[in-house]
Amino acid sequence: MTTTAQNQELRLKKGDVIFRQGDTGQEMFVISAGRVRLVLGSQGHEKELRVLGPGEFFGELSLLGDAPRSATAMAAEDSTLLPIARDVFAMMVQDDLEIVFRMMNIQGQRLRDTNLPVQELTHRLGQVRIAAHALQRVAGAALPATVEVAGLAAELGLSTSVVEGTAAELAAQGAGAVQNGRWVFQSREPVDKLIAAICGYADGNR
């Protein structure tokens, strides 16, 4: 990433990281040329939120509310950005409040657009946790094996209804049976089904 001294533009190569999710931020960016990817997640478990192009902006939440970066931003191709520092942004706001209203309107649209994908990601991660902890309990146990739904929920810090709902979904795929608050695995076959379901979640096929 290089900065042009004359106009303080940032010139990036494809793949350059502009900031990472959770970082503090003192500036927002307007895209002069190229494209920027916004990605949610970490350590290889990532979901693309959107790709922005020339004339669009990002990173404004850190200036509007001192929030940490809500996503990771990286150049999708060679790009040129115009950084807007906090003090410059403050002067812009003082001169024209309409700027803030326009930004908030766009931010609201973005949140509506990304709400479903984020919900899906959160739901999938919850399913993986539930399935993995259930497998941990039954994989080495003598069969038939039973997992107490309430106990599993307490261990994971989730509601009993959430865990029971995921257990019922998995049971419908052959991974055990849910009866009276218990998740029962009668033989090796339903355990294998549970393993297959976890692999399916990881591959994005569930």
C-alpha positions in Angstrom: 0.0 0.0 0.0 1.5 3.4 -1.0 0.4 6.9 -0.4 0.7 9.7 -3.0 2.1 12.8 -1.3 0.3 15.3 -3.5 -3.3 14.4 -2.7 -2.9 11.7 0.0 -4.5 9.1 -2.1 -3.8 5.5 -1.2 -2.7 3.2 -4.0 -3.3 -0.5 -3.4 -2.4 -3.7 -5.1 -4.9 -6.5 -5.4 -5.1 -8.4 -2.1 -3.8 -5.5 0.1 -5.6 -5.3 3.5 -6.8 -1.8 4.3 -8.0 -2.7 7.8 -9.1 -5.7 9.7 -12.3 -6.5 11.6 -12.0 -5.3 15.2 -9.3 -2.7 14.5 -9.8 0.9 15.7 -10.3 3.4 13.0 -9.5 7.1 12.6 -10.5 7.5 8.9 -13.0 6.4 6.3 -12.3 5.9 2.6 -13.9 6.9 -0.7 -13.0 4.7 -3.7 -11.5 6.7 -6.5 -10.7 3.7 -8.7 -10.8 -0.1 -8.4 -12.9 -2.3 -6.1 -12.8 -3.2 -2.4 -14.1 -6.3 -0.7 -15.7 -6.2 2.8 -15.4 -9.5 4.6 -16.8 -10.7 7.9 -15.1 -13.4 9.9 -11.6 -14.5 10.8 -9.0 -17.3 10.6 -10.2 -18.6 7.3 -13.9 -18.7 8.2 -14.9 -15.7 6.2 -18.1 -14.5 4.4 -18.0 -11.7 1.8 -20.5 -9.0 2.6 -20.2 -6.9 -0.5 -17.8 -5.5 -3.1 -17.7 -1.7 -3.5 -16.7 0.3 -6.5 -15.7 3.8 -7.6 -17.6 6.6 -5.8 -18.6 4.4 -2.9 -17.3 4.7 0.6 -16.6 2.5 3.6 -15.2 2.7 7.2 -17.6 5.4 8.2 -18.9 3.7 11.3 -15.6 4.3 13.1 -16.1 8.0 12.6 -19.9 8.1 13.3 -19.7 6.3 16.5 -16.1 5.4 17.5 -17.0 1.8 16.7 -14.2 -0.8 15.9 -14.0 -1.9 12.3 -17.0 -4.2 11.8 -15.4 -6.1 8.8 -12.1 -6.6 7.1 -11.5 -4.5 4.0 -9.2 -5.5 1.2 -8.5 -4.5 -2.4 -10.3 -6.8 -4.8 -8.1 -5.4 -7.6 -5.5 -2.6 -8.0 -7.3 0.4 -6.4 -7.0 4.0 -5.4 -8.7 5.3 -2.2 -9.2 8.8 -0.8 -8.9 8.6 3.0 -11.0 11.1 5.0 -9.5 11.6 8.5 -11.6 12.2 11.6 -10.9 16.0 11.7 -11.7 16.5 8.1 -14.9 14.5 8.5 -15.8 16.6 11.6 -15.5 19.8 9.5 -17.6 18.3 6.7 -20.3 17.5 9.2 -20.3 21.0 10.6 -20.6 22.4 7.2 -23.4 20.1 5.9 -25.4 17.8 8.2 -27.0 16.3 5.1 -23.7 14.3 4.7 -24.4 12.5 7.9 -28.0 11.8 6.9 -27.0 10.4 3.6 -24.4 8.2 5.2 -26.8 6.9 7.8 -29.3 6.1 5.1 -26.7 4.1 3.1 -25.6 2.4 6.3 -29.2 1.4 7.0 -29.5 -0.1 3.5 -26.3 -2.0 4.0 -27.4 -3.5 7.3 -30.7 -4.6 5.7 -28.8 -6.2 2.9 -26.4 -8.0 5.1 -28.7 -9.0 7.9 -29.8 -12.3 6.4 -26.3 -13.5 5.5 -25.0 -12.6 9.0 -28.0 -14.4 10.6 -27.3 -17.5 8.4 -23.6 -17.5 9.4 -24.5 -17.1 13.1 -27.0 -19.9 12.8 -24.6 -22.2 11.0 -21.9 -21.6 13.6 -24.3 -22.4 16.4 -25.3 -25.7 14.7 -21.7 -26.7 14.3 -21.0 -26.0 18.0 -24.1 -28.1 19.1 -23.3 -31.0 16.8 -19.6 -31.0 17.7 -20.2 -31.0 21.4 -22.8 -33.8 21.1 -20.3 -35.8 19.0 -17.7 -35.3 21.7 -20.1 -36.9 24.2 -21.1 -39.9 22.2 -18.1 -40.7 20.0 -16.2 -42.7 22.7 -19.2 -43.8 24.7 -20.8 -47.2 24.9 -23.9 -47.4 22.7 -26.7 -46.7 23.0 -25.6 -43.2 24.3 -27.7 -40.3 25.5 -27.1 -36.6 25.5 -29.2 -34.5 27.9 -30.4 -31.5 25.9 -30.6 -29.2 28.9 -27.1 -30.2 30.0 -25.7 -29.5 26.6 -27.5 -26.2 26.4 -26.0 -25.1 29.8 -22.5 -26.2 28.7 -22.8 -24.1 25.5 -24.5 -21.1 27.1 -27.5 -21.5 24.8 -31.2 -21.9 25.4 -32.7 -25.4 25.7 -35.1 -24.6 22.9 -32.2 -23.7 20.5 -30.3 -26.8 21.2 -33.4 -29.0 21.0 -34.3 -27.4 17.7 -30.9 -28.2 16.2 -31.0 -31.7 17.6 -34.4 -32.2 16.0 -33.0 -31.0 12.7 -30.1 -33.4 12.9 -32.4 -36.2 14.1 -34.5 -35.7 11.0 -31.3 -36.4 9.0 -30.8 -39.7 10.8 -28.4 -38.4 13.5 -30.1 -39.9 16.5 -33.6 -39.3 18.0 -34.9 -36.6 20.3 -37.2 -37.9 23.0 -38.3 -36.2 26.2 -35.4 -33.8 26.4 -32.9 -36.5 25.5 -30.9 -36.9 22.3 -30.4 -40.7 21.9 -28.0 -42.5 19.7 -28.9 -46.2 19.5 -26.1 -47.4 17.2 -23.1 -46.4 15.3 -25.1 -45.4 12.2 -26.7 -42.3 13.8 -23.3 -41.3 15.1 -21.9 -41.5 11.6 -24.8 -39.4 10.4 -23.9 -36.7 13.0 -20.3 -36.7 11.7 -21.6 -36.4 8.1 -23.8 -33.5 9.2 -20.8 -31.6 10.8 -18.9 -32.1 7.6 -21.9 -30.8 5.7 -22.0 -27.6 7.8 -18.3 -27.0 7.3 -18.7 -27.4 3.5 -21.8 -25.1 3.5 -24.1 -27.8 2.3 -26.6 -27.7 5.2 
